[in-house]
Amino acid sequence: MLRSVSIFTIAILVGGPAVAANCSYGHSTSAAISDPALQAYTLPSSTALSVTPQPVYSEPVYSDTANVVTFTDVAPASEPVVTLANTQPDIVDTAVSAGSFNTLVAAVQAAGLVDTLKGPGPFTVFAPSDDAFAALPAGTVESLLLPENRDKLTSILTYHVVPGKVLSGDLAGQSFSTSTVQGTSVAIDGTAGVRVDNANVVTADIETSNGVIHVIDSVLIPGS
């Protein structure tokens, strides 16, 4: 018994900012890409494509002479729609998988900020490494993780977060202050590397689905 089915072809349209889904039953549609100036669009490796609705198959048609059963495609009621899904991990999942932000992840969980940092953002996070937390005075981290110190912990963590996605190239050669999610301003100096208050950015531009992470070598304390 043989079964013949339609094959969907996803094509990149050169000369127009769209991704097209072409189906063997003759239907074609496209999903616009947000940048109208694009002449060609290359899908990132982190982007998944799906096409809905799926084709519907008719009742099998039997052929006595060839002893073959053929399933014929029937076009769905609506045109197929191309869905672009970003499979890149968010800020929290990126920090968890890195393995060098265990203290930061525990602090984010204790402060109840997981859902915030998994939200749409975008956010720029200046993320202290485990070594940065270890350099704090003995007992500081343990004290901050206590339930009664949740407000203080939240204030410290949100001081490390700036609204919007800011890459290191955006900071090069500049020195300024910018507002944090905590509400006060943090000083950024990009004239020689990148410094945030008294911390150095040691690894820059870890891009995520909802922002970017810059690794810093010390913990930022508001008002210090």
PAKE-626972 format. One record per residue (C-alpha): residue number from 1; residue in three letters; x, y, z. Coordinates in Angstrom, 3 decimals, decimal comma, padded with zeros to 6 digits. Layout:
PAKE-626972
SITE / nr / rest / u / v / w
SITE / NUM / Ala / X / Y / Z
...
END
This chain:
PAKE-626972
SITE / nr / rest / u / v / w
SITE / 1 / Met / 000,000 / 000,000 / 000,000
SITE / 2 / Leu / 001,358 / 003,340 / -001,010
SITE / 3 / Arg / 000,461 / 006,774 / 000,359
SITE / 4 / Ser / 001,254 / 009,967 / -001,505
SITE / 5 / Val / 001,237 / 013,226 / 000,445
SITE / 6 / Ser / 001,935 / 016,865 / -000,289
SITE / 7 / Ile / 005,289 / 018,367 / 000,539
SITE / 8 / Phe / 005,478 / 021,898 / 001,920
SITE / 9 / Thr / 008,308 / 024,042 / 000,630
SITE / 10 / Ile / 009,478 / 027,060 / 002,660
SITE / 11 / Ala / 011,178 / 029,564 / 000,372
SITE / 12 / Ile / 013,078 / 032,759 / 001,127
SITE / 13 / Leu / 011,924 / 035,466 / -001,264
SITE / 14 / Val / 014,813 / 037,568 / -002,565
SITE / 15 / Gly / 013,636 / 041,050 / -003,428
SITE / 16 / Gly / 010,822 / 041,161 / -000,894
SITE / 17 / Pro / 010,693 / 041,051 / 002,925
SITE / 18 / Ala / 008,621 / 037,910 / 003,286
SITE / 19 / Val / 008,824 / 034,199 / 003,925
SITE / 20 / Ala / 006,593 / 032,157 / 001,652
SITE / 21 / Ala / 004,950 / 028,796 / 002,184
SITE / 22 / Asn / 004,176 / 026,998 / -001,059
SITE / 23 / Cys / 001,968 / 023,913 / -001,023
SITE / 24 / Ser / 001,634 / 021,266 / -003,693
SITE / 25 / Tyr / -002,109 / 021,771 / -003,853
SITE / 26 / Gly / -001,461 / 025,168 / -005,354
SITE / 27 / His / -001,912 / 027,531 / -002,433
SITE / 28 / Ser / 000,697 / 030,072 / -001,448
SITE / 29 / Thr / 000,928 / 032,625 / 001,316
SITE / 30 / Ser / 003,552 / 034,755 / 002,995
SITE / 31 / Ala / 004,280 / 036,221 / 006,414
SITE / 32 / Ala / 005,784 / 039,696 / 006,500
SITE / 33 / Ile / 009,116 / 040,229 / 008,238
SITE / 34 / Ser / 009,226 / 043,257 / 010,544
SITE / 35 / Asp / 012,000 / 045,075 / 008,649
SITE / 36 / Pro / 010,458 / 046,523 / 005,454
SITE / 37 / Ala / 013,888 / 047,388 / 004,058
SITE / 38 / Leu / 014,982 / 043,767 / 003,772
SITE / 39 / Gln / 015,798 / 042,534 / 000,313
SITE / 40 / Ala / 016,558 / 039,015 / 001,498
SITE / 41 / Tyr / 015,918 / 037,328 / 004,800
SITE / 42 / Thr / 018,049 / 034,532 / 006,203
SITE / 43 / Leu / 016,441 / 032,662 / 009,036
SITE / 44 / Pro / 018,630 / 032,431 / 012,177
SITE / 45 / Ser / 019,487 / 028,935 / 013,354
SITE / 46 / Ser / 017,366 / 029,595 / 016,452
SITE / 47 / Thr / 014,205 / 030,189 / 014,406
SITE / 48 / Ala / 011,682 / 027,429 / 013,890
SITE / 49 / Leu / 009,170 / 027,414 / 011,069
SITE / 50 / Ser / 005,752 / 025,826 / 011,113
SITE / 51 / Val / 002,861 / 025,906 / 008,694
SITE / 52 / Thr / -000,797 / 025,835 / 009,728
SITE / 53 / Pro / -003,346 / 024,550 / 009,034
SITE / 54 / Gln / -002,021 / 021,170 / 007,981
SITE / 55 / Pro / -003,379 / 019,594 / 004,759
SITE / 56 / Val / -006,521 / 017,508 / 005,010
SITE / 57 / Tyr / -006,643 / 014,163 / 003,261
SITE / 58 / Ser / -009,657 / 012,882 / 001,393
SITE / 59 / Glu / -011,102 / 009,415 / 001,648
SITE / 60 / Pro / -008,743 / 006,855 / 000,060
SITE / 61 / Val / -009,323 / 006,042 / -003,594
SITE / 62 / Tyr / -008,860 / 002,365 / -004,412
SITE / 63 / Ser / -007,476 / 001,065 / -007,676
SITE / 64 / Asp / -008,293 / -002,572 / -008,328
SITE / 65 / Thr / -005,882 / -002,907 / -011,191
SITE / 66 / Ala / -002,792 / -001,426 / -009,572
SITE / 67 / Asn / -003,535 / -002,588 / -006,027
SITE / 68 / Val / -002,690 / 000,913 / -004,810
SITE / 69 / Val / -004,419 / 003,149 / -002,281
SITE / 70 / Thr / -003,889 / 006,867 / -002,930
SITE / 71 / Phe / -004,641 / 009,652 / -000,465
SITE / 72 / Thr / -005,401 / 012,890 / -002,303
SITE / 73 / Asp / -004,727 / 016,253 / -000,689
SITE / 74 / Val / -007,655 / 018,572 / -000,119
SITE / 75 / Ala / -006,891 / 022,269 / 000,422
SITE / 76 / Pro / -007,816 / 023,475 / 003,931
SITE / 77 / Ala / -010,532 / 026,082 / 004,340
SITE / 78 / Ser / -008,032 / 028,859 / 004,978
SITE / 79 / Glu / -004,669 / 029,719 / 003,490
SITE / 80 / Pro / -001,620 / 028,226 / 005,226
SITE / 81 / Val / 000,108 / 030,564 / 007,660
SITE / 82 / Val / 003,855 / 030,591 / 008,260
SITE / 83 / Thr / 004,759 / 030,913 / 011,928
SITE / 84 / Leu / 008,223 / 032,096 / 012,943
SITE / 85 / Ala / 009,111 / 030,975 / 016,453
SITE / 86 / Asn / 012,265 / 032,104 / 018,245
SITE / 87 / Thr / 013,696 / 029,066 / 020,031
SITE / 88 / Gln / 016,606 / 030,991 / 021,557
SITE / 89 / Pro / 016,508 / 030,686 / 025,386
SITE / 90 / Asp / 015,469 / 033,654 / 027,515
SITE / 91 / Ile / 017,627 / 035,427 / 030,112
SITE / 92 / Val / 016,809 / 033,042 / 032,960
SITE / 93 / Asp / 017,267 / 029,858 / 030,933
SITE / 94 / Thr / 020,518 / 031,179 / 029,484
SITE / 95 / Ala / 021,838 / 031,921 / 032,987
SITE / 96 / Val / 020,811 / 028,475 / 034,231
SITE / 97 / Ser / 022,447 / 026,637 / 031,339
SITE / 98 / Ala / 025,684 / 028,652 / 031,599
SITE / 99 / Gly / 026,539 / 027,038 / 034,939
SITE / 100 / Ser / 028,467 / 030,097 / 036,175
SITE / 101 / Phe / 025,486 / 032,037 / 037,561
SITE / 102 / Asn / 024,242 / 029,605 / 040,200
SITE / 103 / Thr / 024,157 / 032,225 / 042,963
SITE / 104 / Leu / 022,475 / 034,775 / 040,723
SITE / 105 / Val / 019,824 / 032,253 / 039,668
SITE / 106 / Ala / 019,164 / 031,322 / 043,311
SITE / 107 / Ala / 018,853 / 035,017 / 044,178
SITE / 108 / Val / 016,454 / 035,672 / 041,286
SITE / 109 / Gln / 014,304 / 032,762 / 042,474
SITE / 110 / Ala / 014,365 / 033,951 / 046,091
SITE / 111 / Ala / 013,346 / 037,459 / 045,009
SITE / 112 / Gly / 010,481 / 036,185 / 042,863
SITE / 113 / Leu / 011,895 / 037,747 / 039,703
SITE / 114 / Val / 011,918 / 034,647 / 037,486
SITE / 115 / Asp / 008,695 / 035,524 / 035,661
SITE / 116 / Thr / 009,847 / 039,125 / 035,175
SITE / 117 / Leu / 013,144 / 038,097 / 033,586
SITE / 118 / Lys / 011,394 / 035,509 / 031,448
SITE / 119 / Gly / 009,001 / 038,193 / 030,203
SITE / 120 / Pro / 009,116 / 039,857 / 026,790
SITE / 121 / Gly / 011,515 / 042,632 / 027,842
SITE / 122 / Pro / 013,831 / 043,366 / 026,269
SITE / 123 / Phe / 016,254 / 043,700 / 029,184
SITE / 124 / Thr / 019,971 / 044,291 / 029,537
SITE / 125 / Val / 021,311 / 042,366 / 032,532
SITE / 126 / Phe / 024,706 / 043,058 / 034,073
SITE / 127 / Ala / 025,102 / 039,618 / 035,613
SITE / 128 / Pro / 027,577 / 038,983 / 038,458
SITE / 129 / Ser / 029,296 / 035,632 / 038,153
SITE / 130 / Asp / 029,480 / 033,148 / 041,012
SITE / 131 / Asp / 033,009 / 034,419 / 041,709
SITE / 132 / Ala / 031,645 / 037,967 / 042,017
SITE / 133 / Phe / 029,129 / 036,882 / 044,665
SITE / 134 / Ala / 031,835 / 034,864 / 046,435
SITE / 135 / Ala / 033,920 / 038,046 / 046,792
SITE / 136 / Leu / 031,244 / 039,685 / 048,986
SITE / 137 / Pro / 031,878 / 039,705 / 052,762
SITE / 138 / Ala / 031,240 / 036,357 / 054,422
SITE / 139 / Gly / 027,576 / 035,715 / 055,142
SITE / 140 / Thr / 026,269 / 038,450 / 052,807
SITE / 141 / Val / 024,688 / 036,124 / 050,248
SITE / 142 / Glu / 023,181 / 033,879 / 052,902
SITE / 143 / Ser / 021,671 / 036,911 / 054,614
SITE / 144 / Leu / 020,218 / 038,312 / 051,385
SITE / 145 / Leu / 018,529 / 035,010 / 050,591
SITE / 146 / Leu / 016,540 / 035,067 / 053,845
SITE / 147 / Pro / 012,796 / 035,732 / 053,357
SITE / 148 / Glu / 012,887 / 038,793 / 055,616
SITE / 149 / Asn / 015,480 / 040,415 / 053,320
SITE / 150 / Arg / 013,558 / 039,854 / 050,097
SITE / 151 / Asp / 012,936 / 043,554 / 049,474
SITE / 152 / Lys / 016,625 / 044,369 / 049,826
SITE / 153 / Leu / 017,562 / 041,471 / 047,550
SITE / 154 / Thr / 015,020 / 042,606 / 044,947
SITE / 155 / Ser / 016,430 / 046,128 / 045,057
SITE / 156 / Ile / 019,972 / 044,855 / 044,468
SITE / 157 / Leu / 019,010 / 042,507 / 041,640
SITE / 158 / Thr / 016,854 / 045,015 / 039,754
SITE / 159 / Tyr / 019,713 / 047,515 / 040,007
SITE / 160 / His / 021,574 / 045,135 / 037,663
SITE / 161 / Val / 018,838 / 045,369 / 034,999
SITE / 162 / Val / 018,408 / 048,141 / 032,433
SITE / 163 / Pro / 015,309 / 048,345 / 030,216
SITE / 164 / Gly / 015,968 / 047,716 / 026,523
SITE / 165 / Lys / 018,656 / 045,719 / 024,743
SITE / 166 / Val / 022,029 / 047,455 / 024,906
SITE / 167 / Leu / 025,007 / 045,782 / 023,220
SITE / 168 / Ser / 028,619 / 046,586 / 024,023
SITE / 169 / Gly / 029,014 / 048,375 / 020,691
SITE / 170 / Asp / 026,312 / 050,821 / 021,783
SITE / 171 / Leu / 028,433 / 051,766 / 024,805
SITE / 172 / Ala / 031,833 / 052,126 / 023,138
SITE / 173 / Gly / 033,428 / 055,513 / 023,721
SITE / 174 / Gln / 030,573 / 056,777 / 025,884
SITE / 175 / Ser / 030,265 / 057,677 / 029,552
SITE / 176 / Phe / 026,813 / 058,281 / 031,019
SITE / 177 / Ser / 024,264 / 057,259 / 033,622
SITE / 178 / Thr / 021,085 / 055,345 / 032,846
SITE / 179 / Ser / 018,010 / 054,329 / 034,803
SITE / 180 / Thr / 017,703 / 050,780 / 036,065
SITE / 181 / Val / 014,607 / 048,697 / 036,708
SITE / 182 / Gln / 015,264 / 049,348 / 040,410
SITE / 183 / Gly / 014,545 / 053,031 / 039,812
SITE / 184 / Thr / 017,903 / 054,674 / 040,431
SITE / 185 / Ser / 020,674 / 055,281 / 037,904
SITE / 186 / Val / 023,813 / 053,270 / 037,255
SITE / 187 / Ala / 027,019 / 054,764 / 035,829
SITE / 188 / Ile / 028,327 / 053,239 / 032,601
SITE / 189 / Asp / 031,771 / 053,998 / 031,175
SITE / 190 / Gly / 032,609 / 052,578 / 027,757
SITE / 191 / Thr / 035,752 / 054,617 / 027,112
SITE / 192 / Ala / 038,154 / 051,783 / 028,045
SITE / 193 / Gly / 036,362 / 048,485 / 027,902
SITE / 194 / Val / 033,047 / 048,716 / 029,734
SITE / 195 / Arg / 032,602 / 049,505 / 033,412
SITE / 196 / Val / 029,310 / 049,583 / 035,294
SITE / 197 / Asp / 029,770 / 051,535 / 038,532
SITE / 198 / Asn / 032,901 / 049,836 / 039,890
SITE / 199 / Ala / 032,421 / 046,521 / 038,070
SITE / 200 / Asn / 034,109 / 045,469 / 034,844
SITE / 201 / Val / 032,266 / 043,723 / 032,021
SITE / 202 / Val / 034,323 / 040,569 / 031,494
SITE / 203 / Thr / 032,099 / 038,878 / 028,912
SITE / 204 / Ala / 029,790 / 040,961 / 026,731
SITE / 205 / Asp / 026,846 / 040,414 / 024,418
SITE / 206 / Ile / 025,373 / 037,077 / 025,460
SITE / 207 / Glu / 022,200 / 037,479 / 023,434
SITE / 208 / Thr / 018,939 / 035,877 / 024,526
SITE / 209 / Ser / 015,387 / 035,814 / 023,207
SITE / 210 / Asn / 014,369 / 038,717 / 025,463
SITE / 211 / Gly / 017,522 / 040,771 / 025,795
SITE / 212 / Val / 021,237 / 040,528 / 026,432
SITE / 213 / Ile / 023,528 / 039,532 / 029,318
SITE / 214 / His / 026,870 / 041,172 / 030,111
SITE / 215 / Val / 028,927 / 039,319 / 032,725
SITE / 216 / Ile / 030,484 / 041,545 / 035,415
SITE / 217 / Asp / 033,174 / 040,779 / 037,973
SITE / 218 / Ser / 031,564 / 042,273 / 041,082
SITE / 219 / Val / 028,101 / 042,757 / 042,555
SITE / 220 / Leu / 026,536 / 046,198 / 042,146
SITE / 221 / Ile / 025,128 / 047,756 / 045,315
SITE / 222 / Pro / 022,667 / 050,651 / 044,898
SITE / 223 / Gly / 023,922 / 053,881 / 046,455
SITE / 224 / Ser / 027,422 / 052,607 / 047,066
END
